[in-house]
Amino acid sequence: MAAIGTDCDVVLFNPGVEEGAGLGCLLDKNRLMRGGVNVFRSAYKQADGSYKDSQVVTLTVLLGDALTNPDGSIHTSGRAEEYAQLFSILNLRSQIGIMTREGVYSGLYSNGHYAIEDHSGRVSRITLQLSSEGDIFAPADRDRFEQSLWVESDSYAGSMSWDNSYWRA
């Protein structure tokens, strides 16, 4: 297992990849955020008056050959190997976790916009954006939306929802 502070800065894991052993990653400490794990928290008021909390965790990991570990030793994993394992974790879309010095963020999703890749020289910088929200949908196709017709309001007494609309071909 990777040791935070020795051979990595954070560990990304998913129970479905290598039995949850995790991928030790180095953080990009040259970025404006100083190489940290950033957490954005939101609260959304629901129709019943209660609130639903959401968090988005962002971080930029470095993947490369012969990078320097936090303890000064050479990172033993290579860029290609780590890239493949990282996307094995992300491609499962749910149950993603990040272990940091401060604690563990778990139950995260990779959906919507979740990665920006910058491949240059001998290093890949992958900025991850993982969310505690699993129900994120791509926007509806605008043309189809504009052509959507609801049931006739004069003859229909129920509520109008996506379940009772229809699309014009």
N, C-alpha and C positions, 0 to 999 in steps of 0.2 A: 504494500500500500504506500502511496506517495505520502511524504511527510511535509506538511505545510511549514514554511520557514526554512526548510532544509533543501529539498529538491523541487519545490513548487510554491506558488503563492496561494492557489486555490485548487480544489478538487471538484470536478464536475462528475456527476454519477447518475445512473438510472438502474434500477433493479433488474431491468431486462438486458443489460449489457455487461458481460463478464461478471455476472452474479453481483452487480453493484459495486465492484472493486473500485471503480472510479479512475478518472484521468487527471493526473497532476498537471496543472497548467501554470505557466508564468504569465504575469500581468504586464501589459504595456505601461511602463512607468514614465514614458516620455510624453504621454498625452496630457492635455490640460487638466484632466481629473486626477492627475498624479497616480494613476495606476490602481485606483480603488474599485470597489464594488459599490455601485450607486443604486439606491432604492428609492423609487418614486411611489408614494402611497396616495391613493384616491379613495374617496367615499362617495357613493352614489345613492341618492334618495330613491327608494322604491315606491311603487304605487300605494302600498299599504302604510307608508310613513316611516318604515324602518330604513336602515342604511345597509348597504352592502359595500364592504371594503375590498379594495383591489390593490395589488402592488406589481410594479414592473421593476425587475432587477436588470441592470446593464453593467457590462464589464467588457474590456478588450483584452483578449488573450493573445500571446505571441506563440507562434509555431515556427520552428526553424531547426536547423542542424547545428549542433555544438553551441547552444546558447548557454549563458552563465546562470546557474542556480542562485537562490538567495544566500546560500552558504559559501559561494565562490567556486564550487565544483562545476563541472561541465554536465549539462542536461543530457541524459543518455538517450532519450527518445528522439526520433527524427521527425521532421515536418510531415512527411507523407503518412507515417504511422499515426501520429497524433491527429492529423486532419481526418483520417478515416475513422478513428475512434470517436472523435468529437461529433461527427455527423451521424455515427451509429447511435449516439446518445440523443442528439437533437431530433433525428428522424422518427423516433418513437413518439414524439409530440407531447407526451404527458409523463408525469412522475419523475421529472428532472429535478436534480438537487445540486446545490453549490455549497461546499464546505469552505468556510473562511476562518481566519483567526478569531473573529468575533462570534461566530456561530454558524448555523446551517439554515439555508433557505431550501425548503423542499416543496414538493407538490406543484412544481412550476410547469408551464406549457411553452412549447415553441410553436406559436401560431401567429398569423398575421405577419408583420415585418419582424423577423427574429434574428437576422444575421446580415452584417455588412462585411464583405471580404476585401482586404487590401493586400495583394500579393506583389511584393517588390523585393528585388535583390534576393537575399537568402532567407528572408523572413516573411511570414504571413501574419497579418494582424486581423483578427476576427472579432468584430464588435457584436456581442450577443445582447439581445433584448428578450428576456424571458418573463412571462406573465403568470400571475395566479389565476387569471381568467381563462377558462377553457372554451367558452362559447363566444368566439370572435368570428364574425363572418365577413367575407369579402363583400364590397358594395354590390347592390343589384345592378344589372346591366341597365343603363339609362334608357335605351330605346325600348326595351321590354317593359321597364317600369312605366314609362310614359304611355305605353299602349295598354297597360293593365286596366281592366274594367271591373268595377265592383258589381255585385248583384244589384238589381233595381231597388232603389231605396223606397219607392212607393209601394212595392209589393212584398218587401222583405222586412220582417220585424226584429230579427236577431242582430247581434253585433257584427260589424264588418271587420274581418281580419284577413290575413293572407290565406287562410284555409278556405274562405268562400269567395275569393276573387278568381278570375280566370284570365288567361293570356290570349290576346288576339294573335293569330298566326300571320 
